[in-house]
Amino acid sequence: MACANCKLRAQYDKNPKSLIGRIWRFHINFCPGWKSYIKSLSEEERIAIKEKYNLK
């Protein structure tokens, strides 16, 4: 899935306070692709992603 290799996500990982990083972080709050990506992950991967990005 594209979310796993997203260039914007990589930018966030590199520098979360950058403009692109902040845009990506805002974008995942409503992106249907991101929500599908999260649902496709195993429970362990989902927990790791939620902790890494401080998601609900």
C-alpha angles and dihedrals in degrees: 000000000000094000092066091059100030114150090211091053089050089052090052091050090050096046118359093187095057118109092247091047092052091047090053092049091051091045096057090062091075106013111123090202092057091048091051090047092053091049091051093058126091117257092257093050091046091053091048092051092047091051094044094051097031094240127167 
